[in-house]
Amino acid sequence: MKPAINNLLTLFLSLLLIGAAVHPLFAFEKPVSSMDLVVKINRLDYSLNLIDSLFRSADPDGGASPTAVLKGMIQGTDWVDFSRLIIIGIDIAEPQPIMVALVPFIKPNENFKKAYKASAGPDYYILPLPPGQVHAIDPFKGAMANLSKSKSKPAISVEIALGNLIQKSGPKIRQALSQMGNLTAAAEPEKIPFSSMEVREMLEKMLDKASQIKTLSVNVDLNKAELAYEVIANARDGSELAQLFVKETRPGYLNHYNPRFQMNFRSRCFDAEKILSLIGEIFGKVYEGIGVDLNQLVRIGSKFSGEMAGGMSFGQSGWIFEMIHVLKEGYRGQDFIESEYIPWILEFGRNMQSAMETQTGKKPDPFFVRTKDSTVDGFRVIGVKTQIPVLTGTADIPTPKLLKSMMAYEFRATAIDNLVLTASTDDRLASLIKTAKGLKKEASRGPLMKMDYDMASYINVIKEMIPGFPGEEHPVPPLGKITMVIDADKGRSRLRSSMKTEDAYTLITYLKGISIAEIQGKKGIQPAEKTAVEDKETIRIMEKGTLSSLRGDFKGAAVSFETVIEKDPKNSDAHFYRGLAYQEMENLPQAISSLNRAIELNPEKGVYYYGRGRANLVSGEKEKAISDFKQAAVLGNEDARRYLKETAKVRWE
């Protein structure tokens, strides 16, 4: 896996800086403001160091830096002025695209200038891409230099003038699409439930909607706190999308309903009917192919206000979930469930059955069936069982049991006024009814939509379904959540997804297939033993401290181990690891004091003596170090034995 990570990161970073050098680009004659695409690279040195640190968390033994190739390509990084932005500008011109890069510097680098045939400004280099092309750059030096001095928070920002780009490239795109529509029936791919002409029409509609977006920005941010990805679309004034990218001001009911599941989601009021109609306009043929009647879906969606909240968790027993949907004012929830919602679900299942029968030639069992009604807290409850067949299994590769259980579950539904409540069981529905009774209408808060999901739970589900998943032999370490936020207002739509950087370190280490214990072993450290005193939180903090050490955050590691010691002063491993962290911070007195305490608490662990021997060696206390190494060797520590035999040339038996 290491070569794959290395190669992908190197390729990604190289393309960002040097910029798709396979394209021949010439004659740049437009001002920067009219470029079709502008890439802004901020704090490149910080991002490179963070990527290296992430890589080391998956490869504690070291190895080549994934950013080394890029650093070599730009002749090192000590000359680049990272307080300003690196700018790449692209214009999709005829007959060939144009690309220019500007790299600010704090001191000239003649090797870079010669290697890339760059033109020098007072404090920057500007060059065509691919390097070495000859064209007029002077008209753009000032504009790009000013842009380089502008502020940009993300590490990487790509700004695309999408509307202009589609307008310029539209004729060629439409010509290619027209050729698609001319395919004969014999040439059309098999097993696709729609014709090439229908595909062409769908792509043309997508192109038409995309042309309504004036600018599209893609931002990536890398910092010590979080890793974030963001897409921002600004619609053309007066366009259909501009009318869609708005935030409803209607009051809502669900501000104080906060579900706590592996996956949680919520939205405030929005025009669900308009969004479903737009989806149907573009992808209607796709949905028809799988048996979904979009007109019926739009009709059902028109009754909802768009406000909803809920969550779900998944385990060996299947789905556990609950949700509250809010109907528009004037609709009575119980009537809607009985006369429209449940009949639509059953009809939806019959249509999907028919589509599957057409594709497979076999008649499947009903996808949705009614189950026994019940009464909960005085409310009538209607049940529906979902039993959609899974088609991924073969005689050689059986369908995982967990995947089967994901497609077979029951949901129970009832309503309080215009609130539609659904849950996996009547007991959970009873709790949800109590919550719903306390909800009151008030001004809506927060973004248009928000979702978060627990990464560890998600990975555990994947492990059950994918044999050979990286790290499957190790338990999934504690991880936080990935959060996704969607917001829209005044013709601007924004999607942002983020996770904690600390979780990225842990996740990369796990996916590498290396357990925390293995990492500790590679460092000459025995894995922490789980004592009776240790609880799950203590173990989590210990692992957090270990991962902090791996990425060079020894101060953070020491804080983690100190937290454990405050809870359990007799935790010898915490004292030992804190000693190692102090040693890396060159605080040798504190290091030796912590290591002494670890040995005092557990004098039978050879690695403790080996750790103190290393600290004594650095302190210049060689005799004490040799004595510690000998004791460690007697207790079975292989690192100590190797040192005594190969380096100190001392017998320990």
C-alpha positions in Angstrom: 0.0 0.0 0.0 2.9 2.3 0.7 4.0 2.8 -3.0 0.4 3.5 -3.9 0.0 6.2 -1.3 3.4 7.7 -2.3 2.6 7.7 -6.0 -0.9 9.1 -5.6 0.2 11.9 -3.3 3.2 12.8 -5.5 1.0 12.9 -8.6 -1.7 14.9 -6.9 0.7 17.5 -5.6 2.7 17.7 -8.8 -0.4 18.3 -10.9 -1.4 21.1 -8.5 1.8 23.0 -8.8 3.0 22.2 -12.3 -0.5 21.9 -13.6 -1.4 19.2 -16.1 1.8 19.7 -18.1 0.6 17.3 -20.8 -1.4 20.1 -22.3 0.4 22.4 -24.8 -0.5 26.0 -23.8 0.5 29.2 -25.6 -0.2 32.9 -26.2 -1.8 34.2 -23.0 -3.6 37.4 -23.9 -6.5 37.8 -21.4 -6.6 39.6 -18.0 -6.5 37.3 -15.0 -10.1 38.1 -14.2 -11.3 36.5 -17.4 -9.5 33.2 -16.9 -11.6 30.1 -17.1 -9.9 28.5 -14.1 -7.6 29.9 -11.4 -5.8 27.7 -8.8 -4.6 29.4 -5.6 -2.1 27.4 -3.5 -1.8 28.7 0.1 0.8 27.7 2.7 2.3 25.0 0.5 5.1 24.3 3.0 2.6 23.7 5.8 0.5 21.3 3.5 3.6 19.4 2.4 4.8 18.9 6.0 1.3 17.8 7.1 1.1 15.3 4.2 4.5 13.9 5.2 3.3 13.7 8.8 0.1 11.8 7.7 2.3 9.5 5.6 4.6 8.7 8.5 1.6 7.7 10.7 1.0 4.9 8.2 4.8 4.1 7.9 6.5 4.5 11.3 9.8 3.1 9.9 10.2 6.1 7.6 10.9 5.7 3.9 10.8 8.2 1.2 8.7 11.3 1.8 5.6 11.4 -0.5 6.3 15.1 -1.2 10.1 14.6 -1.9 9.5 14.5 -5.7 7.6 17.7 -5.7 10.1 19.5 -3.5 12.8 18.3 -5.9 10.9 19.5 -8.9 10.8 23.1 -7.6 14.4 23.0 -6.5 13.6 22.9 -2.7 11.3 25.1 -0.8 13.5 27.4 1.2 13.4 30.1 -1.5 9.6 30.2 -2.0 7.6 33.0 -0.2 4.9 31.0 1.4 3.3 34.1 2.9 1.8 34.7 -0.6 -0.2 32.5 -2.9 1.1 30.4 -5.8 -1.2 31.1 -8.7 -2.0 29.0 -11.7 -4.2 30.5 -14.4 -5.9 28.5 -17.2 -7.9 29.7 -20.2 -9.6 27.3 -22.5 -8.6 29.1 -25.7 -8.6 28.1 -29.3 -6.8 26.3 -30.9 -5.2 25.2 -27.6 -5.6 25.9 -23.9 -3.4 28.4 -22.1 -1.8 27.9 -18.7 0.5 30.2 -16.7 1.9 29.9 -13.2 3.3 32.5 -10.8 5.6 31.5 -7.9 6.5 34.2 -5.3 10.0 34.1 -3.8 11.9 35.5 -0.9 15.2 35.1 -2.6 16.0 34.3 -6.3 16.6 30.7 -7.3 18.5 30.6 -10.6 18.3 26.8 -10.8 14.5 27.0 -10.8 14.5 29.9 -13.3 16.8 28.0 -15.7 15.1 24.7 -15.3 11.6 26.0 -16.1 12.7 29.0 -18.4 10.8 31.3 -16.1 10.5 35.0 -16.4 11.6 36.9 -13.2 9.7 39.7 -11.6 10.9 41.7 -8.6 9.8 39.0 -6.2 8.3 36.2 -8.3 8.8 33.9 -11.2 6.1 33.6 -13.9 6.2 30.7 -16.4 4.1 29.1 -19.0 3.0 25.5 -18.5 4.3 23.2 -19.6 7.6 24.9 -18.9 9.7 26.2 -21.8 6.9 27.5 -24.1 7.4 30.9 -25.6 4.6 33.4 -25.4 3.9 36.9 -24.2 3.5 36.9 -20.4 4.2 40.6 -19.6 0.5 41.7 -19.8 -0.3 39.4 -16.9 2.5 39.8 -14.5 0.9 42.7 -12.6 -2.5 41.1 -12.3 -1.2 37.7 -11.2 1.3 39.3 -8.8 -1.6 41.2 -7.2 -3.7 38.0 -7.0 -0.7 36.3 -5.3 -0.9 38.9 -2.5 -4.6 38.4 -1.9 -6.0 36.4 1.0 -7.1 32.8 0.7 -7.9 30.6 3.7 -8.0 27.1 2.1 -4.7 25.3 1.3 -5.9 24.8 -2.3 -8.6 26.8 -4.0 -9.8 26.1 -7.6 -12.1 28.8 -9.0 -13.9 27.9 -12.3 -15.9 30.3 -14.4 -18.2 27.5 -15.3 -20.9 29.4 -17.2 -18.3 31.0 -19.5 -16.4 27.7 -19.9 -19.5 25.9 -21.0 -20.5 28.7 -23.4 -17.0 28.5 -25.0 -16.9 24.7 -25.1 -20.6 24.2 -25.7 -20.5 23.7 -29.5 -17.8 21.0 -29.3 -19.6 19.3 -26.4 -22.9 19.3 -28.3 -21.3 18.0 -31.4 -19.9 15.1 -29.4 -23.4 14.5 -27.9 -25.0 14.6 -31.3 -22.7 11.8 -32.5 -23.8 9.7 -29.5 -27.4 10.0 -30.6 -26.5 8.6 -34.1 -25.4 5.2 -32.7 -27.3 2.3 -34.3 -29.2 -0.1 -32.1 -26.6 -2.8 -32.8 -23.8 -0.5 -31.4 -25.6 0.4 -28.2 -24.3 -1.2 -25.0 -26.3 -4.1 -23.7 -27.9 -4.2 -20.2 -28.6 -0.5 -20.2 -32.3 0.2 -19.7 -32.2 3.3 -21.9 -31.0 4.2 -25.4 -28.0 6.2 -26.4 -30.5 8.9 -27.6 -31.9 9.1 -24.1 -28.4 9.3 -22.6 -27.7 12.2 -25.0 -30.8 14.0 -23.9 -30.0 13.5 -20.3 -26.4 14.9 -20.7 -27.7 17.9 -22.7 -30.1 18.7 -19.8 -27.3 18.4 -17.3 -25.2 20.7 -19.5 -28.0 23.2 -19.6 -28.4 23.3 -15.9 -24.6 23.5 -15.3 -24.5 26.5 -17.6 -26.6 28.4 -15.1 -23.7 28.3 -12.6 -21.6 31.4 -13.0 -18.7 30.3 -10.8 -17.8 27.0 -9.2 -15.1 26.8 -6.4 -13.5 23.7 -5.0 -11.5 24.3 -1.9 -9.3 21.9 0.1 -8.0 22.9 3.6 -5.4 21.1 5.6 -4.5 22.1 9.1 -3.7 20.7 12.5 -7.4 20.8 13.5 -9.2 19.4 10.5 -9.1 18.3 6.9 -12.0 19.9 4.9 -13.3 19.7 1.4 -15.7 22.4 0.1 -17.6 23.1 -3.1 -19.3 26.5 -3.7 -21.6 27.2 -6.6 -22.8 30.7 -7.5 -25.8 30.7 -9.8 -26.4 33.2 -12.6 -28.8 35.9 -11.5 -32.4 35.1 -12.5 -31.7 31.5 -13.4 -33.6 28.5 -12.3 -30.8 27.4 -10.0 -30.6 30.9 -8.4 -34.2 30.5 -7.4 -33.4 27.1 -6.0 -30.3 28.2 -4.1 -32.3 30.0 -1.3 -32.8 29.4 2.4 -36.4 29.2 3.5 -37.4 31.6 6.3 -40.4 29.5 7.4 -40.3 28.5 11.1 -39.7 24.9 12.0 -40.3 22.3 14.7 -37.1 20.3 15.1 -34.5 22.7 16.5 -34.5 20.9 19.9 -34.6 17.3 18.5 -31.1 16.0 18.5 -30.8 12.3 17.7 -27.7 10.4 18.7 -26.9 7.6 16.3 -24.0 6.3 14.2 -25.4 8.5 11.4 -27.4 11.7 12.1 -29.0 14.1 9.6 -31.3 17.1 9.6 -32.6 19.7 7.3 -34.6 22.9 7.6 -37.5 23.8 5.3 -36.8 23.8 1.6 -38.8 23.4 -1.6 -38.7 19.6 -1.9 -41.1 19.6 -4.8 -39.0 21.9 -6.9 -35.8 19.8 -6.2 -37.5 16.5 -7.0 -38.9 18.0 -10.2 -35.4 19.2 -11.3 -34.0 15.7 -10.6 -36.8 14.2 -12.6 -36.3 16.5 -15.5 -32.7 15.4 -15.8 -32.6 11.8 -14.6 -36.2 10.7 -15.3 -35.2 8.0 -17.7 -32.7 6.5 -15.2 -35.4 6.3 -12.5 -37.9 4.8 -15.0 -35.3 2.1 -15.8 -35.3 1.0 -12.1 -39.1 1.2 -11.8 -39.4 4.6 -10.1 -42.3 6.9 -11.1 -40.8 10.3 -10.7 -44.2 12.0 -11.1 -45.5 10.1 -8.1 -42.4 10.9 -6.1 -42.9 14.6 -6.9 -46.5 14.4 -5.9 -45.6 12.8 -2.5 -42.7 15.2 -2.0 -45.0 18.2 -2.6 -46.7 17.5 0.8 -43.4 17.8 2.8 -42.0 21.1 4.1 -38.5 19.7 3.7 -37.8 19.9 7.4 -36.7 16.6 8.9 -34.3 15.1 11.4 -33.3 11.6 12.4 -30.6 9.1 12.7 -29.7 5.4 12.2 -27.2 2.9 13.5 -26.4 -0.5 12.1 -25.1 -3.7 13.8 -25.4 -7.4 13.6 -29.1 -7.2 14.4 -29.8 -4.8 11.5 -31.0 -1.2 11.4 -32.0 0.9 14.4 -33.4 4.2 13.4 -35.9 7.0 14.0 -36.9 10.0 12.0 -39.4 12.9 12.1 -40.6 14.5 8.8 -42.7 17.7 8.8 -45.6 18.1 6.4 -46.7 21.4 5.1 -49.3 23.3 7.1 -52.8 22.0 6.5 -51.9 18.3 6.0 -52.9 15.8 8.7 -50.1 13.3 9.2 -52.2 10.3 10.0 -54.4 10.7 7.0 -51.3 11.2 4.8 -49.6 8.0 6.0 -52.7 5.8 5.6 -54.1 7.2 2.3 -51.0 8.3 0.4 -47.6 7.5 1.9 -48.0 3.7 2.6 -49.9 3.0 -0.6 -47.2 4.9 -2.6 -44.4 2.8 -0.9 -46.2 -0.5 -1.8 -46.7 0.7 -5.4 -43.1 1.8 -5.5 -42.0 -1.7 -4.5 -44.2 -3.4 -7.1 -42.7 -1.2 -9.8 -39.2 -2.1 -8.7 -40.2 -5.8 -8.7 -41.4 -5.5 -12.3 -38.2 -3.8 -13.4 -36.1 -6.5 -11.7 -38.1 -9.2 -13.3 -37.7 -7.7 -16.7 -33.9 -7.5 -16.2 -33.3 -10.9 -14.6 -36.2 -13.0 -16.0 -37.1 -14.1 -12.5 -40.0 -13.0 -10.5 -38.8 -11.8 -7.0 -40.8 -11.8 -3.8 -42.6 -8.5 -2.9 -40.1 -5.8 -2.0 -42.5 -4.2 0.6 -45.2 -5.9 2.6 -47.6 -4.6 5.3 -47.0 -6.0 8.8 -49.4 -6.0 11.7 -50.7 -2.6 12.8 -50.4 -1.6 16.5 -51.3 1.2 18.9 -48.6 3.1 20.7 -49.5 5.7 23.3 -52.9 6.0 21.7 -51.6 6.5 18.2 -52.3 4.0 15.4 -49.0 2.6 14.0 -48.6 1.1 10.5 -45.8 -1.3 9.8 -44.0 -2.1 6.5 -41.3 -4.8 6.0 -38.6 -4.2 3.5 -37.1 -7.3 1.9 -35.2 -6.1 -1.2 -33.1 -9.0 -2.7 -29.4 -8.5 -3.0 -28.0 -9.4 -6.4 -24.3 -9.2 -5.7 -23.9 -12.8 -4.5 -22.8 -15.6 -6.7 -22.1 -19.3 -6.2 -18.4 -18.5 -5.6 -18.9 -15.2 -3.8 -21.9 -15.4 -1.4 -23.6 -12.3 -0.3 -22.5 -11.2 3.1 -25.1 -11.8 5.8 -24.7 -8.2 7.0 -25.5 -6.9 3.5 -28.6 -9.1 3.4 -29.8 -7.7 6.8 -29.3 -4.2 5.5 -31.8 -4.8 2.8 -34.4 -6.5 5.1 -35.8 -4.4 7.9 -39.1 -3.2 9.2 -40.2 0.4 9.8 -43.1 1.6 12.0 -45.0 4.8 11.2 -47.4 7.1 13.0 -48.1 10.9 13.1 -48.8 13.7 15.5 -50.6 16.5 13.7 -48.3 17.3 10.7 -45.3 15.4 12.1 -44.7 12.0 10.5 -42.8 9.7 12.8 -41.0 6.6 11.7 -38.8 4.2 13.7 -37.4 0.6 13.6 -39.6 -0.7 16.5 -42.7 0.3 18.5 -40.5 0.8 21.6 -38.4 3.3 19.8 -41.5 4.9 18.3 -42.9 5.3 21.8 -39.8 7.3 22.9 -40.0 9.4 19.7 -43.7 10.2 20.3 -42.7 11.7 23.7 -40.1 13.8 22.1 -42.4 15.0 19.4 -45.1 16.0 21.9 -42.6 18.5 23.4 -41.6 20.2 20.1 -42.8 23.7 19.3 -42.8 25.8 16.2 -40.0 28.5 16.3 -37.6 30.3 14.0 -35.4 27.8 12.1 -31.7 27.7 12.9 -28.5 26.3 11.3 -27.6 25.4 7.8 -30.0 24.0 5.2 -28.8 20.4 5.7 -26.3 18.7 8.0 -25.2 15.1 8.3 -22.5 13.4 10.5 -21.5 9.8 10.8 -19.2 7.9 13.1 -16.2 6.6 11.1 -15.4 3.6 13.3 -19.0 2.3 13.1 -19.0 2.8 9.3 -15.7 0.9 8.9 -17.0 -1.9 11.1 -19.9 -2.3 8.7 -17.6 -2.3 5.7 -15.3 -4.9 7.3 -18.3 -7.3 7.6 -19.1 -7.0 3.9 -15.7 -6.8 2.3 -13.3 -9.8 2.9 -9.6 -8.7 3.0 -10.5 -5.1 4.0 -7.2 -3.3 5.1 -6.6 -3.8 8.8 -9.4 -6.3 9.2 -7.4 -8.4 11.6 -7.3 -5.5 14.1 -10.1 -3.8 16.0 -11.1 -0.4 14.6 -9.5 2.3 16.8 -11.6 5.1 18.3 -12.5 7.6 15.6 -14.6 10.8 15.5 -17.2 11.8 13.0 -17.1 13.1 9.4 -19.5 16.0 9.1 -21.1 17.2 5.9 -23.0 20.6 5.7 -25.0 21.9 2.8 -26.2 25.5 2.8 -27.8 27.8 0.2 -28.9 31.4 0.1 -29.2 34.2 -2.4 -28.2 32.1 -5.3 -25.2 30.6 -3.6 -24.9 26.9 -2.7 -22.2 25.4 -0.5 -21.2 21.9 0.5 -18.5 21.3 3.1 -17.2 18.0 4.4 -14.7 17.8 7.2 -13.0 15.5 9.7 -10.5 16.0 12.5 -6.8 15.7 11.4 -6.2 13.6 14.4 -8.7 11.1 13.1 -7.0 11.1 9.7 -3.7 10.0 11.4 -5.5 7.2 13.2 -7.5 6.1 10.1 -4.5 6.0 7.8 -2.6 3.9 10.4 -5.5 1.5 10.7 -6.0 1.2 6.9 -2.4 0.5 6.5 -3.1 -2.7 8.5 -0.9 -1.8 11.4 -2.3 -2.0 14.9 -1.3 0.4 17.7 0.5 -2.5 19.3 2.5 -3.2 16.1 3.5 0.4 15.9 4.7 0.4 19.5 6.7 -2.7 18.7 8.4 -1.1 15.7 9.5 1.7 18.0 11.0 -0.8 20.5 8.0 -0.3 22.8 5.9 -3.1 24.1 2.1 -2.6 23.7 0.3 -1.2 26.7 -1.2 -3.9 28.8 -4.9 -3.5 29.6 -5.1 -3.6 33.4 -8.3 -4.0 35.4 -8.1 -0.3 36.2 -8.1 0.8 32.6 -11.5 1.6 31.0 -12.3 2.2 27.3 -11.6 6.0 27.8 -8.2 5.3 29.3 -7.3 3.0 26.4 -8.5 5.6 23.9 -6.3 8.3 25.5 -3.3 6.0 25.5 -3.7 5.3 21.8 -4.1 9.0 21.2 -0.8 9.6 22.9 0.9 7.0 20.9 -0.3 8.4 17.6 0.7 11.9 18.7 4.2 10.6 19.3 4.3 9.0 15.8 3.6 12.3 14.1 6.1 14.3 16.2 3.7 15.9 18.6 5.6 14.9 21.7 4.1 17.7 23.8 0.6 16.5 22.9 1.6 12.9 23.6 2.9 13.9 27.1 -0.4 15.6 27.9 -2.3 12.5 26.9 -0.2 10.2 29.1 -0.4 12.7 32.0 -4.2 12.6 31.7 -4.1 8.8 32.2 -1.7 9.2 35.2 -4.1 11.6 36.8 -6.8 9.0 36.5 -4.6 6.0 37.4 -1.3 7.0 39.1 -0.2 3.4 39.1 -0.4 2.9 35.3 3.2 2.0 34.6 2.8 2.2 30.8 1.6 5.8 31.0 4.7 6.7 33.0 6.9 4.9 30.5 5.4 6.5 27.4 5.4 9.9 29.1 9.2 9.4 29.7 9.8 8.6 26.1 7.9 11.8 25.0 10.0 13.9 27.4 13.1 12.3 26.0 12.1 13.3 22.5 11.5 16.9 23.8 15.1 16.8 25.2 13.8 17.1 28.8 16.0 14.4 30.1 15.6 14.9 33.8 11.8 14.6 33.5 12.2 11.6 31.1 14.4 9.7 33.5 12.1 10.5 36.4 9.1 9.1 34.5 11.0 6.0 33.5 12.2 5.5 37.0 8.6 5.5 38.2 7.5 3.1 35.5 10.2 0.6 36.6 9.3 1.1 40.3 5.7 0.2 39.4 6.6 -2.8 37.2 10.2 -3.9 37.5 9.7 -7.0 35.3 9.2 -5.2 32.0 12.5 -5.2 30.0 11.4 -2.5 27.7 11.2 0.0 30.6 14.9 -0.6 31.3 15.7 -0.3 27.6 13.9 3.0 27.5 15.8 4.3 30.5 19.0 3.0 29.1 18.5 5.1 25.9 17.8 8.2 28.0 20.9 7.6 30.1 23.0 7.1 26.9 21.8 10.5 25.6 22.6 12.1 29.0 26.1 10.8 28.8 25.7 8.3 31.6 27.1 5.4 29.5 27.7 3.0 32.5 24.1 3.5 33.7 22.9 2.9 30.2 24.9 -0.3 29.8 23.5 -1.5 33.2 20.0 -0.8 32.1 20.5 -2.5 28.7 21.9 -5.6 30.5 18.8 -5.8 32.8 16.5 -5.3 29.7 18.3 -8.1 27.9 18.0 -10.4 30.8 14.2 -9.7 30.8 14.0 -10.6 27.1 14.2 -7.3 25.3 15.6 -8.0 21.9 16.5 -4.4 21.1 18.7 -4.3 24.2 20.4 -7.6 23.3 21.1 -6.3 19.8 22.6 -3.1 21.1 24.9 -4.9 23.6 26.0 -7.4 21.0 26.4 -5.3 17.9 27.1 -1.8 19.2 28.5 -2.0 22.7 30.2 -5.3 22.1 29.3 -6.3 25.7 28.2 -9.7 26.9 25.0 -9.7 29.0 24.4 -13.4 29.7 
